[in-house]
Amino acid sequence: MLISVNTSLVLIKKHLKEHCSLGCSFVPINAPSKPHKIDNFELRDDLTVREVEQTLSIMFNVEFKLLNADGYSIPGKYTLMQAKDDSFELEEDHNFNTKIQALKTISGSSSYSDIDWVRRVFSQTLRDAQTSDHFQQIEAMLETVLQDNDKFTQVDFDELYRSIQLKKVALGV
């Protein structure tokens, strides 16, 4: 597929689904719906996922991400052909680790509305926790957030800590 000034993200999404069995997500960053930095880019099977994501992100001024059939990110080193023909074996702890990384990223946020988001992600992470190592990571992150973020209060900490202890008891961890 040749991407030019008249190509829309919707057409790219449709092409990737029909020809590569891949999905994509794109989050506008004050983006126009048409490319704005055009060098006529061709989607070819030999391009890496990283090349496609970076080029389309720049062209459309969006955060562009390719996804496999299960909705997971694809390693950047894969070519489109490899991504099309391969299934991705995810680590057993993939969802848990993803949420821990999200907590690390957003935990320093300084607005009260973001603290609500931090609390929600902690709760989601706790739902995925199954092992003593998981609980140790959550507890360590909880302590870090309490120390590093002035908007995250002792009340927030205590409530989440109680939830952690209840889940540990329920699982016998």
C-alpha positions as CSV (number, residue, x, y, z in Angstrom):
1,M,0.0,0.0,0.0
2,L,1.4,3.4,-0.9
3,I,0.6,6.1,1.6
4,S,0.2,9.5,0.2
5,V,-1.4,12.9,1.1
6,N,-4.9,11.4,0.4
7,T,-4.5,8.3,2.6
8,S,-6.4,8.2,5.9
9,L,-5.6,6.3,9.0
10,V,-8.9,4.4,8.5
11,L,-7.6,3.1,5.1
12,I,-4.3,2.1,6.7
13,K,-6.1,0.2,9.5
14,K,-8.3,-1.6,6.9
15,H,-5.3,-2.5,4.8
16,L,-3.3,-3.9,7.8
17,K,-6.3,-6.0,8.9
18,E,-7.1,-7.4,5.4
19,H,-3.6,-8.0,4.2
20,C,-1.5,-8.6,7.3
21,S,-4.1,-9.8,9.9
22,L,-2.8,-7.0,12.2
23,G,-4.6,-4.4,14.1
24,C,-3.4,-0.9,15.1
25,S,-4.2,1.8,17.5
26,F,-3.5,5.5,16.9
27,V,-3.9,8.3,19.4
28,P,-4.0,11.7,17.9
29,I,-1.6,14.4,19.2
30,N,-3.4,17.4,17.8
31,A,-3.4,15.4,14.6
32,P,-5.0,16.1,11.2
33,S,-6.8,13.1,9.7
34,K,-4.5,13.2,6.6
35,P,-0.8,12.8,6.6
36,H,1.1,16.1,6.9
37,K,4.7,15.1,6.3
38,I,4.5,13.2,3.1
39,D,7.3,11.3,1.4
40,N,5.1,8.7,-0.1
41,F,5.6,5.8,2.2
42,E,5.0,2.2,1.0
43,L,3.8,-0.4,3.5
44,R,5.8,-3.5,2.5
45,D,6.2,-6.9,4.1
46,D,9.9,-6.4,4.6
47,L,9.5,-3.3,6.8
48,T,10.0,-3.8,10.5
49,V,7.2,-3.0,13.0
50,R,9.4,-0.3,14.5
51,E,9.8,1.4,11.1
52,V,6.1,1.3,10.3
53,E,5.1,2.6,13.8
54,Q,7.7,5.4,13.8
55,T,7.1,6.5,10.2
56,L,3.3,6.6,10.6
57,S,3.5,8.3,13.9
58,I,5.5,11.1,12.4
59,M,3.5,11.3,9.2
60,F,0.1,11.5,11.0
61,N,1.3,13.2,14.2
62,V,-0.2,10.3,16.3
63,E,1.1,7.6,18.6
64,F,0.7,4.6,16.2
65,K,1.0,1.1,17.5
66,L,0.7,-2.2,15.6
67,L,-1.2,-5.0,17.4
68,N,-1.5,-8.8,16.9
69,A,-4.8,-10.5,16.7
70,D,-5.0,-10.7,20.5
71,G,-4.5,-7.0,20.8
72,Y,-0.9,-7.1,22.1
73,S,2.0,-5.0,20.9
74,I,4.3,-6.7,18.4
75,P,8.1,-6.6,19.0
76,G,9.6,-3.9,16.9
77,K,12.3,-6.1,15.3
78,Y,9.6,-8.2,13.5
79,T,8.9,-7.5,9.9
80,L,5.3,-7.2,8.8
81,M,5.6,-10.6,7.2
82,Q,6.8,-12.2,10.4
83,A,4.2,-10.4,12.4
84,K,1.5,-11.7,10.0
85,D,2.7,-15.3,10.2
86,D,3.7,-15.5,13.8
87,S,1.8,-15.9,17.0
88,F,3.3,-14.2,20.0
89,E,3.9,-16.2,23.1
90,L,3.5,-13.9,26.0
91,E,5.1,-14.4,29.4
92,E,2.8,-15.8,32.0
93,D,3.1,-12.5,33.9
94,H,2.6,-10.3,30.9
95,N,-0.5,-8.5,32.1
96,F,0.8,-8.1,35.6
97,N,4.2,-6.7,34.3
98,T,2.5,-4.3,32.0
99,K,0.5,-2.9,34.8
100,I,3.5,-2.6,37.1
101,Q,5.3,-0.6,34.3
102,A,2.2,1.6,33.9
103,L,2.3,2.3,37.7
104,K,6.0,3.2,37.4
105,T,5.2,5.6,34.6
106,I,2.2,7.4,36.1
107,S,3.0,7.2,39.8
108,G,4.8,10.6,39.9
109,S,1.8,12.4,38.5
110,S,1.0,15.5,40.5
111,S,-2.7,16.1,40.0
112,Y,-5.6,14.7,42.1
113,S,-7.4,13.3,39.1
114,D,-4.2,11.3,38.2
115,I,-4.2,9.9,41.7
116,D,-7.6,8.4,41.1
117,W,-6.0,6.8,38.0
118,V,-3.0,5.5,40.0
119,R,-5.4,3.9,42.5
120,R,-7.4,2.2,39.7
121,V,-4.2,0.8,38.1
122,F,-3.1,-0.5,41.6
123,S,-6.5,-2.2,41.9
124,Q,-6.2,-3.7,38.4
125,T,-2.6,-4.9,39.1
126,L,-3.8,-6.5,42.3
127,R,-6.5,-8.4,40.4
128,D,-3.7,-10.0,38.3
129,A,-1.4,-10.7,41.3
130,Q,-1.0,-14.5,42.0
131,T,2.4,-15.0,43.6
132,S,4.3,-13.7,46.6
133,D,6.7,-12.0,44.2
134,H,3.7,-10.1,42.6
135,F,2.6,-8.9,46.0
136,Q,6.1,-7.8,47.0
137,Q,6.3,-5.8,43.8
138,I,2.9,-4.1,44.4
139,E,3.8,-3.4,48.0
140,A,7.2,-1.9,47.0
141,M,5.5,0.3,44.4
142,L,2.9,1.4,46.9
143,E,5.5,2.5,49.3
144,T,7.4,4.3,46.5
145,V,4.3,6.2,45.4
146,L,3.5,7.2,49.0
147,Q,7.1,8.6,49.4
148,D,7.4,10.2,46.0
149,N,4.0,11.7,45.4
150,D,2.6,14.4,47.7
151,K,-1.0,14.0,46.4
152,F,-1.0,10.2,47.3
153,T,-2.1,10.2,50.9
154,Q,-1.7,7.8,53.8
155,V,-5.4,7.1,53.5
156,D,-4.9,6.0,49.8
157,F,-1.9,3.8,50.9
158,D,-3.9,2.2,53.8
159,E,-6.9,1.4,51.7
160,L,-4.8,-0.3,49.0
161,Y,-2.6,-2.0,51.5
162,R,-5.7,-3.6,53.2
163,S,-6.8,-4.8,49.8
164,I,-3.4,-6.4,49.2
165,Q,-3.5,-8.2,52.5
166,L,-7.0,-9.5,51.9
167,K,-6.1,-10.9,48.5
168,K,-2.9,-12.5,50.0
169,V,-5.1,-14.2,52.6
170,A,-7.6,-15.4,50.0
171,L,-4.9,-16.9,47.9
172,G,-3.0,-18.3,50.8
173,V,0.2,-16.4,49.9
